[in-house]
Amino acid sequence: MQRRHALYAALAATLAALPAASQQGKAPPTNLYIDVATHSMAGMPDMGGMMGGLGGFMARRMGGGNAGKPTYPTARHAGTTGQFLDIALHNALKPGAEAQDLIPGGLQLGKSLTLIPVEPTTPAKGDSPPGKVPDVEVKISEYWGCGESVRPGQPKVATFKIKGGDRAIDPKNPMAGMQGVGIESTGSLSKGLYAPDRDIDLKPGYVYWPNRDYGKQVPTGARLAGEHRITGDGIPASMRFAVEDDADFMPKLALRTQGGLDDAIGLDWPAVERARAYFITGVHMQMLGEHSFAMTVWSSAEAPGAGSELHAYLGGGQIDKWLKQKILLPATATGCTIPKGIFAGASTVQGQQQAMPGMLAMTAYGPERWITWPPKPADPKQPWNPEWSVRLRAKSSATAMLGVDLGGVQRMDGGNGQQPRQQQTKPTMKGLLKGLLGH
């Protein structure tokens, strides 16, 4: 049953990732995928996509990549601040051949972007020696919905006890060496909500930008809109198209927060142009003992089970469905309140506070556009053999830290030009990284 379910999921994801033409048995041989993202961090100035995003930086460090250059993918996960652009191309006429995207001047990245194959990075081998794995206990409390008070029936609570054992490391199969390790659980959490995986990952036959040779930071204020032309060995001569304004980088999501961890925490934001819906998640971790932890998770959804997986790019049909089910906040929403005290209660171990910062993540889902050439005829009886397609996706995202002293920062304009609501000072990058990474 598990294999059958995995097969069905893979088929569904494959179909979803192809343009409508392919679902009629007429897939274009050449397909281009473009993702743009705008990311901001509440209380932080714009750093212009520094290091391609903190998430991408850490991934490259662990994978042995060049930490100084952005490398595909950079747009799908929140980073620090700035604009991010990912391009992937699959040309069945010449798989894996280098290609050029001749770009408009408004993108501020020169005259063209060079797409080449990108090999998946291999995570660096750990150096944990054989030894005893300690017993670990993790308690997870799940909340959902906007409002000042916790709703009846919440939270859902589950406790996981991981029984330690002897660890004998086998490089080919690390789990095989975990002798005597088991997991016991009590309570239950909600069944998770998931969207089909429609991302284009690193795989043979594709070429990408940014990459190890031609990666660049996208300048603040850059625009994707304008005329594009794709050239290269095997690329159809007709592959030129215009990116309209509605598929360009979205404005910043200027998330603002007010209230301490013991209070109901107010969230608000100015409406984001072209946003179709919003979604917010929060997580707070506490250390109860040397090997005992408590985690609180929350989402803005009106139903349980919505987690961080929903911060991915969502198709229009999925957005419409979850808007009706009130999983996502509507485009008209400009505020939400985290229930009072759910992130409260910093614990102390050996006289020191052991609570990590509360972390918020928010996404404003933008439009998804398809361009296919030649366009589909209005008359279904006419033959149609499309030569190429382009998928354009956009989103804007923001993160915020709760319960961290940033020198008086509680609410900032997020770079949207509005005046701060109270006097504040800007934190240093060193302080930010210390809060995020715990050292």
N, C-alpha and C positions, 0 to 999 in steps of 0.2 A: 504494500500500500504506500509506503514512504517513497519507493522508487517511482511508482506511478504518479504520485502527487508531484514529485520533483520534475518529472517529464512534462506533465501538464503545465506547470508553472513556467518551465523553460520555453515551451511552445507559445504560451500566451505572451511572454515577454518579447519573444522574437517577432511575433506578429505586430505587437504594439509599437515596436521600434521602427517599423517600416511604414512608408507613406501609404495613403489609401490605395494608390494604384497597385501596389504589390499584393494587396488582399483580393484583387481581382485577377491575379495571375499575370500581371504585367508590370513587374518590378523594373524600374530603371536600372541600368547597369552601373550608374555612377551616382553615389549618394553622399551628400555633405551634411554634417551635423555641427551646428554652431550654438554654443551656450554662452550667455553673458550673465554676470552677477555683479551686484553692487552690495558691498558689505560695510557696515558701520559698527562701532562699539560705543555704547552709551558712556559718556564722560570722557571719551578719548578724541584727540584731534585726528584729522585725516593724515595717514602715513603713506598714501598713494600705493597701496598694495605691497607694502614692505615684505620682501622675501617671498612674494607670491602667496602670502597668507601663512599664519602660524601653523595651521593644520598641515599645509603642504610642506612647510619647512621641516616639521617634525617627522613627517613621513619620509622625506628624502634623507634626513639624518639617519633614521633607522635602516633605510634601504641602501645606504651607501651612495646616494645620488649627490649631485652638486647642489649644496644648500644655497648657493648664491644665485642660482638661476631658476626661474619658474619652469616647471615641467608638467605637462599634461597628466592628470586633470587638476585644474586650479579653481574652477568656478563652482563645482557642485557642493563643496563643504565650506562653511564659514571660516574665515581667516582672521586677519586683524581689521584693517580698513582699506577701502579702495575699490577699484573696478577690476574685474577678472574676465578673461576671454579664453574659451576652449574651442578648438576646431578639430574635427576628425573627418577623414575622407576615406571612403572605400570605393575603388574603381575596379569593377570586375573585368574591365577591358585590359587593365595593366595593374594587378594588385601589388601594393607596396611600393609603387614607383613615386619618386619625389614629385611634388606639385607646388605650384605657386598660387597664392591668393593675391591678386592685384587689388589693392585696397584704396578707399577714398582718403584724401588728405586729413579729414577730420579725425581719423583714428590715431594720428600722431605716432605712427610706428614705421614710418618710411613709406616706400612705394609698394612693397609686397611683403607677404609672410611666407616663409618656406616651410612646407609640411614634409616631414620625413618619418620613417618608422621609429617607434619608441618601444624599447624592450621593457617588460615589467621588471621592477627592481626586486631583488631577493633580500628579505629581512636579514639584518646582521645576526650572526649566531650568538646566542646567549652564552655567558660563561658561568652560569649557576652550577656550583659543584654538587655532586651527590650528597644527600643528607636527609634529614628528617623534615617532612612537610608538616607545619603546625596545624592544629585544629582551628578553623575559622568559622565565625558565625556572622551572618549578614541578615539584618531585618529590613525589609522594604515596605514602606507605607505609600499607598497610591491614592492620590486625590485628583479631582478634575472639576472643571467649570469655573467661570468667573463669578465673583461675589465676595462680600466681606466676611461671611460666615461659612463654616464647613457645613455641607449639606448632609441631611440624614442618609445613613447607609455608608458613609465614608469615615475613615479610609478603609480600603481593602489592604490587608496586611498578610505578608508571608515571611517566614523565617527559614533561612537555608543554613544548615550546619554541614560544613565540609570537614569530614574526618580525615586527618592527616595520615601520613604513612611514610615509608622509606622511598626516597627518590634516587633512582639510578638512571642517569641520562643516556638515552640512545639517540644519537643525532638524526637517524633516519625516522624514528618514531618516538618523540619525547613522551607521549602519553603511555607508551608501553612500559616505561620504567616506573610509573607511579603505582607502587605496590601498596595495597591496602587502603587506597584513597576512595572515599565514597561520599555521597551527598544525601542528606536527609532534609525533608522540608515539611513544614506545617503551615496551615493557612493557604490562601490562594490569591492570585492577582487576576486581573481581567485578561481575557483573550485579546491579543494584540491586533491592531489594524495595520494592514500593509498595502502598499501600492505596487503595481507591477514594476519591475526593474527595467527602465527604458534608457539607462545610461549606456554610452558607448565606452567600453573599457579598452585597455590595451590588449591588442590581439594581432596575430599575423595578418598581412594583407591590407592593413590600414596605415595611413600616414597622419601625423598630428602636428599641431602647433598649440602651445609652446613646446619646445623640445631642447635637448641638451646642447645643440649647436646654435639655435636661433631664438631661444627663449628671451623674452623681454617683459619688463613690467608695463602694464597698461597705464598710461598717464591719467591723472585725475582730469576729468572733463572730456576725455576722448569720446568720440562718437562712432558707432558702427554704421550708422545710416549712410547711404550713398551707393554708388555703383561698385560692384565687385565682379571680377573676372577670374575664373579658375583656369590655369594653364598647366601643361605638363604632358609627358608621354602617355598617350592613350586617352587623354581628357577630350570629351567632345568639344568641337570648335564653338558650339552654341552656348557653352556654359558661362554665361554672364547674366547677372541679375541685380536688382536694386533692393537694398534693405530699407524698408520704410521706417518712419519715425516710431511707429508703434512696436517695432521689434528691437529698438535700440536699448542701450543700458537704461535701467530704471533709476529714478531718483533715490536718494538715501532714505532708509527707514530710520527716522529719528526717534527711536524708542527712549522714553523718559520714565524714571521710576521715583516713587516717593514713599517713605516709610521704612522702619527698621524690621528686622527679622521677627520681632515679637508682635508686630502690628499687621493689620491688613495692608498689603503693599499695592499702591496705586500704580498702574501702568497707563501711559497714554502716548499718542503719536499723531502727528499731522497725517492726513490722508496721503497715500502714495499714488501718484498718477499711474494709471494703467493697472493697478493692483486689482485682481479678481477676488481675492480672499486673503485672510491672515490666519496664522497659527502660532501659538506660543507654548513652549515647554520650560519647565524649571526642575532643577535637581539640587539637592543639598545632602552632603555627606557628613556624618559625625563619627568619631572614634569613641566607642563606649569602653573599650579595654584594649589590651595589647593586641588581641586578635579578634576583636568584636566591633562590628560597625552597624550603623543605622543609616539608611538612605531614604530620603523622601523624594518622591517624584510627583509632578503636577503638570496638567495640561489645560489649555483654555477650552477644550472640547466639552460639549454638553453631555457626552457619553464617555464611558470608561474605555481604556484600551488604546488610546491614541498616544503614541510616543514619538521619539526623535526621528524615527524612520520617515515620518510625514514631512520632514523639512526638505525632502528631495524635490526635484522638478516634477510637477504634476500636470497631466494632460487635462484638457478642457472638460472631458467627460467625467473624469475622477473628481475634479473640482466641483462640478455641478452636483454630483451625487453627494459629496460630503457637505456641501452647503445645505442641501435639503435635510440631511441628517443632523445638522448643527454640529458637525465635527470641526468645521472651519468657521472662523468668524467672517461675516460678510464684508464686502468692500466698503460699506458705509461705516463700519466700526472704527472708532478712534480711541477706545479705552477698554480696560479690563482690570479687575481687582483680584489679587491673589488672596485667598481666605486667610483670616487672621491667625497667626501663630503656627502655621503648618511647617515653617522653616525655622522655628525657634528652638532654643534649648541647647546651646553650645555646652558640650561636656568637658570635663577636665580629667586628665590622666597624669599623675605625678605632678600635679599643680599647674599644668599647662592646658590652655584651651586646645581642643582637638577637632574643631569644626572647620571644614573647608568652606570657602566662599560659596554662597548660593549662586548658581549659574542659570541665566535665562538665555534662551535662543528663540528668535522670532523670524518668521518668513512672510514676506509679501509675495504671493504667487502672481507672476506676470503672464502675458499672453504666449501662446505657442502658435507659430505660423509655418505653413508648408508652401514651398514654391516648386512647381513641377513644370518641366518643359518637354514638349509643347503642352499648353494647358489642355485639360480634359475637354473634349467636344461636348457641346450641349446635347447633341443627338447621340444617344447610346448606340445607335446602329453604325455610326462612323468608326472606323478603325482608330486605335490609339496605341501608339508605341512610344511612351515617354523615354527621353534620352537621359535625363538626370533629375534629381530632386534635391531640395535643401530644406532642412528642418531648423527653425530658429526658436530658441527658448530663452526666457528672461525671468529673473527673480531678483528681489532685494531682500537682504537679511540683516539682522542685528543681534548682538549679544550684549549682556549686561551682567555685572557681578553685584551680588547682594551681600550685605553684611561685611563689607570691606571698607576700611577707612582710606579714602582716596584724597585726603587732605581737604575735606569739606565738600567734595563733589557728591551731590545727590542727583541733580538733574542738569543736563546740558542740552544745547540745541541740536547736537548730533550733526552739525555742519549744514543745517538748512537755512541759516541766515537769521533765525529768530534770536531774541535776547534770552540769555539764561534766566531762569526763574529765581535764582538766588546767587549770592556771591560764592565763587568757587575757584579752585586752583586746579591746574592740569597736572595729572600724575605723570611720573616719568615712565619710560618704557621698561626700565629695570624693575620698578615697582609692579608694573602690570605683569611681567613675566614671572616675578616671584609669586604673585597671587595665583597665577594660572598653573604654574608648574610645581609650586610647593617648595622651592629652594632658590 
